[in-house]
Amino acid sequence: MHKGCDNGRAFYSQYVSQQDIQEQEEDTMGTTGRTGATPPNLTQVRPYGDTLDDGQVQVSFTLPVPHGEEAKEAARQVASKMGLKKPRVYHSHDLGEGYSFFIVYGAFKKSIDFTSIKVAKVEAERMDFYEINDYIRQEIGRKVTILGACTGTDAHSVGIDAIMNMKGYAGEYGLERYPMLKAYNLGMQVLNEDLIAHAIEKNADALLVSQVVTQKDVHIKNLAELIDMLEAEGLRQKLVVVAGGPRISHKLALELGFDAGFGPGTTAPDVASFVVQEIKKRGLA
Amino acid sequence: MIQHHVAAFLVSCLLHNLSAHHRLQSYPHMWFLSLATEVKTRLTAFCLLAYFLFKDLIMASRLGLNSQFIDRARAAASDIAQNMDSFIRKRTTASMERTTLRLFGVDGADDEGVPYPNRFVDQLVEHKMLQEGASRSLLKAMIHTGADVQDVVEAVTAGEIDLSKLPEIDEATIHELGDRLAKEAADRIQMRVDERNSALASSEMRDGPLHYVIVATGNIYEDVVQAQVAARQGADIIAVIRTTGQSLLDYVPYGATTEGYGGTYATQENFRIMRQGLDEVGEELGRYIRLCNYCSGLCMPEIAAMGALERLDVMLNDALYGILFRDINPERTFIDQYFSRMINAYAGVIINTGEDNYLTTADAVEAAHTVLASQFINEQFALRSGLPAEQMGLGHAMEMNPSLEGGFLLELAQAELAREVFPDAPLKYMPPTKYMTGNIFKGHIQDALFNLIGGWTNQGIQLLGMMTEAMHTPHMGDRYLALENARYVMNNIRGLGDEISYKEGGVIQKRAQQVLEEGMELLERVREKGLFDELADGTFADVFRPREGGKGRSGVVERSVDYYNPMEHELRMRLNLGNA
């Protein structure tokens, strides 16, 4: 269908509605004819495909409808209701049993104001392995005890292992390697009460709680329970309590009563930097 | 050197003169099969003669492995397993006894949802009678009351029969009934095996690693829909992931379940529902779809029994996994894996071992030899449960850091090594998980490279990687994309492995040789020190597991002199393992 420029023009006028054209004209005002890299308007930001403000995004999804022309139209309408203009179903596949898979592109023509965004972030300065150990020596003056655990029924220790284990992850040593830390990895499926018992026994300064399984928000319940129990025991103020996991954000962690939350891509120095500075800040040294 | 050239010449003669000669070097026996029908020229006849003369040379290792090292490693693993076997055979566990009851036909749960096998065994524990085995009390109660298995167990649960107050009954009568129940149970399993064999006989045969995907919705009915879709997209094996935490339950929940976390409860009813769903879609596709579940945790042998009764085809079943990754008591685990493997062996179930998990905690480059060592150990334990090589889905994984320069060569070496050391085992090859990031585009490529190695080295079971690994349980669309990826890569490279030989003294050969040597040394050290001590010292997966520690130890007892388990005896007889 799309054989050359001329045919392309025909194709274009055939499929693009009047409304689409109008919207495009409005939205590309700032970019047509530009000769250099126009800086984006940060109060009106849209996804970037290959031209500023084209709004291009890709989505893929499955619909519980039998494959066919109706299914493709359904996919187009789904994208349309997402707010995507000129959605194009580029790929569809019959999954059988009355299910179909789609890859769709479309243009997101609304915009967001980047200048008004405020995100809760861990404020601590990131230090490296040596700086952290030096910081502890100079500012705290004793070894810091950190317990790590993957709590509740969660059996996925990969996250807490990446932070705690001697060998570490992604080129960063784990906390067990830090000479100024006493780091204990309690492993997986640790009950909140056991974690607290260990915290008392080992006189911990900080608790790192990893949650990987988040189906049906089981992690929220579990994390909230830990804070409740720590408060009931009168321990909350004496400890730095940190949550981590692929679906943990700093904002979520704060909401649940934690001191910080770390998401994907976190390595040991991120966590340790925060913990030691928080200990200093709160006068827990 | 000259010998190698002779061998290479002979191989090339054969390659030029036979039309069917797949996997010639690694599967010489297949070469005979094709040869029998395809001897066409004198040159071929010459090759046949030459083959017998220089057989050893032709069969020489692709990886330049020292066969004496393989023998030494296997001998050490054999001693380790033998040593443990004498420990195992003097003991039983609560779960092993519950399993025996289940095989005799005990099913169901009481009003509080506690399964009857648990109720019965709990009462034995209470009266300190577990060391005699559950069979003795069950049989005595049956003979005494004239009731059948289920009625006796329900009466015990209701408090109508006190197991400590049963009258003495002569040994011959007990054994007569015990033998009958055990035979009937074994026959029931055999019926399931026959069903599978007949289904497989009319099933489309496909080349290459079996495509294994998981479903994990938490709702068994939803799982069936996802499984049927996956089958249509080319899946050969459907594994129903268990709900988080099930491995630590000391009972098996009862009935169909529709809620779980990160997976679906393994129950006998759920097994039956999924089996039926797969049979339906398999029949339509003309292809038998295998069902897999997880025979691990505190109920390891019970899950094996349920799987045997519901015709599951594949079971995760590792000798060390529960100890290392679920902190289950080592003694309990070794005893339970012995009995569960016998059941799996007799039921024709392929076991999948869990070595891949070591690499998610330890470094995949440094810990490669522990994977090999554990494969040897799993092999020897399996043999002691009567499980043949054809049912040993020994595990390994592609878990090295993808940014490692030349890492692909090391992964390839590991996969070829496993293939060469365990030529008849349907090796289970696990995809990247540790270094999957949420960048689905990169992840899809990591999975493609993984599929490349799986197809190239002819692994038995390819556990397909999902681009959304580390994000969520697979969406229906993820599974389709993963299956499409595997089908494309493996179909496209079909035969590649047979075309390739590895450079003598090159990176791949040297790496394989090094891993073999380290694995052998580790096994010889473990033999010296004993497996219990090595587990306590953190040799495997950087995890430390003392013998007395972990969950479920209270369920382990030493068998008394009058311990009786006709089920174990019957299975040992049918598996040619000799007397219990």
Interface residues (C-beta under 8 A of the other chain):
Chain A: S60 F61 T62 H93 L95 G96 E97 Y99 F101 T153 D154 A155 S157 V158 D161 N165 M166 K167 G187 M188 Q189 V213 Q215 K216 V218 P246 P264 G265
Chain B: G218 V225 Q228 V229 R232 Q233 T244 G245 S247 L248 Y261 G262 F325 R326 D327 T360 T361 A362 D363 T433 K434 T437 G438 A470 M471 T473 H475 M476 G477 Y480 D542 V543
